[in-house]
Structure formats: structure tokens, C-alpha cells
């Protein structure tokens, strides 16, 4: 009799568990089981992007966000008479002009010569509290997964400067806005900086940063980065800085790439050259390099789609 009661109890528990999973997929049990998968689920797939590109009349255009690094009048590397933030903007405009010739693309920039994109600036300014809550929620979700051993923390090989709070909120705001507006690809444009030795640069060359592979946008972003790398390496050598000489660097901490898994878009940061390099100091060489950089970047993005149809 006692054994029958035990067996009946076990059977009832099993059936309760079975029917909970079957009929209540959003239950606490399922959430616990799938928490890491849900938080770091596959973002935009390459196949989805190519399908969208193949029939933009039906699916809508591919949305590409160009983000010339730093604020309109603040931040970025400075050397002699060069301001990185201005170089980023010049490059952004040239890339936009080339990509806009492809009628399957909708090109959006985070800022232009007049300042921030008004829609983006209004969104961030009107939703700061919501953005802060969202950041904390995403950070908390990731922390729980890390503590439970579901996600590994990967520290960057090289340290990154800490963005001022205002700038950090704006970067996170860009990620949130991009997700809500179904941005497919976000390209962050920069020129590199490094400590100088006796007034001269220590390194030269380009680097591409991508989200760390555990993030939702990691896998697809790296595929795009490889196409960008192939084109840009035709005009510029890979960074000679030891931490960057792999050419494509995964990073878990950079906000622009989606720290705490805050970006749904394919996201890359391109550091085209060190601002101190001789090719950046000579006006003619610099202008020529920026033109070539714009063409290489735009060609890579076009080929990314056209070569996969």
C-alpha cells in the first residue's frame, strides 16, 4: 500500500510537470530553463537579411544606420589640427552617398553637419528614464545568467576608456532606438588613438570590433565584419597594436556593439587608421584615404548582400 502511494505521488508530480511544460510555455519553469537561450537568442540571421534584400518591395528596404563616432562638438581623438569626430563625419557622408545609390537600402545617419539626427536626439531626450530602466534590466538579466554559469564574462584584452554618463546613455539610446525601428545594420565609424612616444604614434593600421560571440548579434555581425575586413585590407594594413593585430576583435564591453546584449542589429565598429599616421597628416593623402575607405566600406556592404543572393 505504501509503495502504491509513493508511485502514485511520483506519477502525479511527473504528469503535473509534463502538462505545465506542454500547456504553459511561458511558465516560470520554462523561463528558467530557457533564460539563457531567450536572452542570448540568435538575432538577425544572414538568411533573413538576404531574403529581405531579395524582395524589398515586399519586405521593406534594408535599414543601415551609420554612426560617425562621438558627439557633434565633443569627444574623440585630437592631434595637431585634426579632430577625429570631424573625420568620422566626413567619412560617414561619403559612405552614405555611395550606399544611397542602391535602392534596396535606406541609409540613416546618427548625425550630420547640423548635429544629431533630430528624431534620434528627441527619442533619447524624451526617454532617458525609460532608457536607464532598460539598461538596468538588461544588466541585471545578464548578471543573473553569469552568476548561474549560463553566460561567460569575457574581458577585453585592451582596456577601453569609460564614456561619460551622458554619452553612455546616448549610445544605449541609439541601441534601443535601433531595435524599435528595426535597424538591420549599424556601422560605427572611427579613427584610432593611442599613447604617443616622443610625439610620434606607436602603431598604425585598421581594426574592426564586433560583439562577443555569446551576444545575439555576435555571429551575424562577425560575418559582415569579415566582408568589411576583406575590402578594407586592400587599402590599409591591419593594426600593428598587439591586442588588435587579429584584425577582427570580439568585444563584450563596448556599448556601441550591444553591451549587456542591448543591440539587435548587426553591429561593427571600424577603426580605419590611427589619427597620428603620416597618411592622416598629409592633406592629399588623407583625402585620398578617406575616399578609398568610403568606397571599400560601401563595396563590402553591397557585396555582403549581392554575393549571397
PyMOL commands that set and color helices and strands:
alter all, ss='L'
color gray80, all
select helices_A, chain A and resi 2-23+28-39+46-54+56-59+84-99+118-126+128-147+165-180+218-232+255-257+259-261+278-281+283-306
alter helices_A, ss='H'
color red, helices_A
select strands_A, chain A and resi 62-68+78-79+82-83+105-109+111-112+115-116+185-192+196-197+200-201+207-211+248-251+266-274
alter strands_A, ss='S'
color yellow, strands_A
deselect
rebuild
show_as cartoon
